[in-house]
Amino acid sequence: MAITFRQLEIFIAVAETQQVTRASKKLFLTQSAVSMALGELENQLGGPLFDRHGRSLLLNDRGRYLLPLSKQILNQVANVETMLTEQSDSVAGVLEIVASSTIGNYVLPHLIGAFMQLHPDAHINMLVVNTMAAENLVAKGEADLGFVEGEINVESLIATDWFEDELGIIVNPSHKLASHKAFKIPEDLKETSWVMREEGSGTAEIFTKKLGKHSSLLKIVTKTGHTEAIKKAVESGTGAACLSALTVRRELEHGWLKMLVIEGIDMRRQLRIIQHKDKIITRLMAEFLDFCELAAKAINGKECLSLPENLKKFLKRYELEKNTVQQ
């Protein structure tokens, strides 16, 4: 009997959840169906793929060898299905994307909304996670595209530069550093308490990397997984923080926060779009990538497209360019 795609799908689910019970829930199958399919696959391959540890199933050496091959096979099948069934003249479908906090909360919502208004048959779902989690989801094929900051550390992914962002130090207007023109290292670093993002955050990773040997001087008083929580903590006087200029435009305009550049350090960073190297670019993906590329040209440095007038200017430019290409 030949190995089936369904058996490989079940094998992957068990490998990722480490339990038949969890895999059955994930696949909406009965536990007996999952156990039977897994048993048949192991019989066909001449031996077990897992070590049993209590209720957990952990991959053995054979299973670890089979797992990436199984994922590659199923990715290729999905690509064939997409290539043969897609209507080339229609921008339609459901796109699953993931984005790191800065991009997902302060840039993409406006672009996604505008794109779906232009293409009513296109639907884009977005999950906001940190950069590390975004990489994992795109690598596993659970997301079509990822929008991240920071370095990419997964071989199966390809990254395309999108646009540059800049980090700065934010403080409460009554903070002792608020009257300074710039943040000096190491002098100011020694005297400051910090509110930081969690491990895996692209912003936190870049900040500590830019500080280099001086990162050991960071006196972190609290960590949180959300940019809005960091801003509120800084507003309340808990400490200073390092954030993207894209995230604090509103607070700076109202005078609730002050942003300082770091003297002598280039705090610019590259925002990137990531995708699996084996992923076929569908019509919907290509159209959305073009849309985002043009949006990057419309963003002027620290400026954010969340302002209605900026979004209107961008959409007018987008429609003009599309009409020019079609003519």
BELBELJO-V93277 format. One record per pair of residues at least 24 apart in sequence whose ideal C-beta (glycine too) atoms are under 7 Angstrom apart, sorted by the first residue. I is the first residue (numbers start at 1). J is the second residue. D is the distance in whole Angstrom. If there is no record, write none. Layout:
BEGIN
i->I j->J d->D
i->I j->J d->D
END
This chain:
BEGIN
i->1 j->44 d->6
i->3 j->41 d->7
i->3 j->44 d->6
i->5 j->74 d->6
i->5 j->77 d->6
i->6 j->37 d->7
i->7 j->37 d->5
i->7 j->40 d->7
i->7 j->41 d->5
i->8 j->70 d->4
i->8 j->73 d->6
i->8 j->74 d->6
i->9 j->74 d->6
i->10 j->34 d->6
i->10 j->37 d->5
i->10 j->38 d->6
i->11 j->38 d->6
i->11 j->41 d->6
i->11 j->49 d->7
i->11 j->66 d->7
i->11 j->70 d->6
i->12 j->67 d->7
i->12 j->70 d->6
i->12 j->71 d->6
i->14 j->38 d->6
i->14 j->57 d->6
i->15 j->59 d->6
i->15 j->63 d->6
i->15 j->67 d->5
i->18 j->56 d->5
i->18 j->57 d->6
i->18 j->58 d->6
i->19 j->55 d->6
i->19 j->56 d->6
i->19 j->57 d->6
i->71 j->141 d->7
i->72 j->278 d->7
i->75 j->141 d->6
i->75 j->276 d->7
i->75 j->278 d->5
i->76 j->278 d->7
i->79 j->280 d->4
i->82 j->280 d->6
i->82 j->282 d->6
i->83 j->280 d->6
i->86 j->282 d->6
i->86 j->283 d->6
i->88 j->283 d->6
i->90 j->121 d->7
i->90 j->283 d->7
i->91 j->119 d->4
i->91 j->121 d->7
i->91 j->122 d->5
i->91 j->283 d->6
i->91 j->284 d->6
i->91 j->287 d->5
i->92 j->121 d->4
i->92 j->122 d->6
i->92 j->284 d->7
i->93 j->122 d->6
i->93 j->282 d->7
i->93 j->284 d->4
i->94 j->123 d->5
i->94 j->125 d->7
i->95 j->124 d->5
i->95 j->144 d->5
i->95 j->284 d->6
i->95 j->285 d->6
i->95 j->288 d->6
i->96 j->125 d->5
i->96 j->143 d->5
i->96 j->144 d->5
i->97 j->124 d->6
i->97 j->126 d->5
i->97 j->143 d->6
i->97 j->144 d->6
i->97 j->145 d->5
i->97 j->146 d->7
i->97 j->147 d->7
i->98 j->127 d->5
i->98 j->129 d->6
i->98 j->134 d->4
i->98 j->137 d->5
i->98 j->138 d->7
i->98 j->143 d->4
i->98 j->146 d->5
i->99 j->126 d->6
i->99 j->128 d->6
i->99 j->134 d->7
i->99 j->146 d->7
i->99 j->147 d->4
i->100 j->130 d->6
i->100 j->131 d->5
i->100 j->134 d->6
i->100 j->147 d->7
i->100 j->148 d->5
i->100 j->149 d->6
i->100 j->202 d->5
i->101 j->128 d->6
i->101 j->130 d->7
i->101 j->226 d->7
i->101 j->227 d->5
i->102 j->149 d->6
i->102 j->165 d->7
i->102 j->203 d->6
i->102 j->227 d->7
i->102 j->244 d->5
i->102 j->246 d->6
i->102 j->247 d->6
i->103 j->147 d->4
i->103 j->271 d->6
i->104 j->128 d->4
i->105 j->227 d->6
i->106 j->246 d->5
i->106 j->247 d->5
i->106 j->304 d->6
i->106 j->306 d->7
i->107 j->246 d->6
i->107 j->304 d->7
i->107 j->305 d->6
i->108 j->147 d->6
i->110 j->305 d->5
i->110 j->306 d->5
i->110 j->311 d->6
i->111 j->291 d->7
i->111 j->292 d->6
i->111 j->295 d->6
i->111 j->305 d->7
i->114 j->311 d->6
i->114 j->315 d->6
i->115 j->288 d->6
i->115 j->291 d->5
i->122 j->284 d->6
i->124 j->288 d->7
i->130 j->198 d->7
i->130 j->200 d->4
i->130 j->201 d->5
i->130 j->202 d->7
i->131 j->200 d->7
i->131 j->201 d->7
i->131 j->202 d->4
i->132 j->200 d->4
i->133 j->200 d->7
i->135 j->274 d->7
i->138 j->274 d->5
i->138 j->275 d->6
i->138 j->276 d->6
i->139 j->276 d->7
i->141 j->276 d->6
i->144 j->275 d->7
i->144 j->279 d->7
i->144 j->285 d->6
i->145 j->273 d->6
i->145 j->275 d->5
i->145 j->285 d->7
i->146 j->274 d->4
i->147 j->273 d->6
i->148 j->202 d->6
i->148 j->272 d->6
i->148 j->274 d->6
i->149 j->202 d->4
i->149 j->203 d->7
i->149 j->206 d->7
i->149 j->269 d->6
i->149 j->271 d->5
i->150 j->202 d->3
i->150 j->205 d->5
i->150 j->206 d->6
i->152 j->272 d->7
i->152 j->274 d->6
i->156 j->276 d->6
i->156 j->277 d->6
i->157 j->274 d->5
i->157 j->275 d->7
i->157 j->276 d->6
i->157 j->277 d->7
i->158 j->274 d->7
i->158 j->275 d->6
i->158 j->277 d->5
i->159 j->272 d->4
i->159 j->274 d->5
i->160 j->272 d->6
i->160 j->273 d->5
i->161 j->270 d->5
i->161 j->272 d->6
i->162 j->271 d->5
i->162 j->272 d->6
i->162 j->273 d->5
i->162 j->292 d->7
i->162 j->296 d->5
i->163 j->271 d->6
i->163 j->296 d->4
i->163 j->299 d->6
i->164 j->268 d->5
i->164 j->269 d->7
i->164 j->270 d->6
i->165 j->244 d->5
i->165 j->245 d->7
i->165 j->246 d->6
i->165 j->269 d->5
i->165 j->271 d->5
i->166 j->245 d->5
i->166 j->267 d->6
i->166 j->268 d->5
i->166 j->302 d->6
i->167 j->203 d->7
i->167 j->206 d->7
i->167 j->207 d->6
i->167 j->242 d->5
i->167 j->243 d->7
i->167 j->244 d->6
i->167 j->267 d->4
i->167 j->269 d->6
i->168 j->245 d->6
i->168 j->259 d->4
i->168 j->260 d->6
i->168 j->261 d->6
i->168 j->267 d->6
i->169 j->240 d->6
i->169 j->242 d->6
i->169 j->259 d->7
i->169 j->260 d->4
i->169 j->262 d->6
i->170 j->234 d->5
i->170 j->240 d->7
i->170 j->241 d->5
i->170 j->243 d->6
i->170 j->248 d->6
i->170 j->257 d->5
i->170 j->258 d->7
i->170 j->259 d->5
i->171 j->234 d->7
i->171 j->240 d->5
i->171 j->258 d->6
i->171 j->260 d->7
i->172 j->234 d->6
i->172 j->235 d->6
i->172 j->237 d->5
i->172 j->257 d->7
i->173 j->255 d->6
i->173 j->258 d->5
i->175 j->240 d->7
i->177 j->240 d->7
i->177 j->260 d->7
i->178 j->258 d->5
i->180 j->260 d->6
i->182 j->260 d->6
i->182 j->261 d->5
i->182 j->262 d->7
i->182 j->263 d->4
i->183 j->260 d->4
i->183 j->261 d->7
i->183 j->262 d->5
i->183 j->263 d->6
i->184 j->263 d->5
i->185 j->211 d->7
i->185 j->214 d->5
i->185 j->262 d->7
i->185 j->265 d->7
i->186 j->214 d->5
i->186 j->217 d->6
i->189 j->214 d->6
i->189 j->217 d->5
i->190 j->217 d->6
i->192 j->219 d->7
i->192 j->239 d->7
i->192 j->240 d->5
i->193 j->219 d->5
i->193 j->221 d->5
i->193 j->239 d->4
i->194 j->218 d->5
i->194 j->219 d->6
i->194 j->220 d->5
i->194 j->221 d->7
i->194 j->239 d->5
i->194 j->240 d->6
i->194 j->241 d->7
i->195 j->221 d->7
i->195 j->222 d->6
i->195 j->224 d->7
i->195 j->230 d->5
i->195 j->233 d->5
i->195 j->234 d->6
i->195 j->238 d->6
i->195 j->239 d->5
i->195 j->241 d->4
i->196 j->220 d->5
i->196 j->223 d->5
i->197 j->223 d->7
i->197 j->225 d->7
i->197 j->230 d->7
i->198 j->223 d->5
i->198 j->224 d->7
i->198 j->225 d->5
i->203 j->242 d->7
i->203 j->243 d->7
i->203 j->244 d->7
i->206 j->269 d->5
i->207 j->242 d->4
i->210 j->265 d->5
i->210 j->267 d->6
i->231 j->257 d->7
i->245 j->302 d->4
i->246 j->302 d->7
i->246 j->304 d->5
i->249 j->304 d->5
i->291 j->318 d->7
i->294 j->318 d->5
i->294 j->321 d->7
END
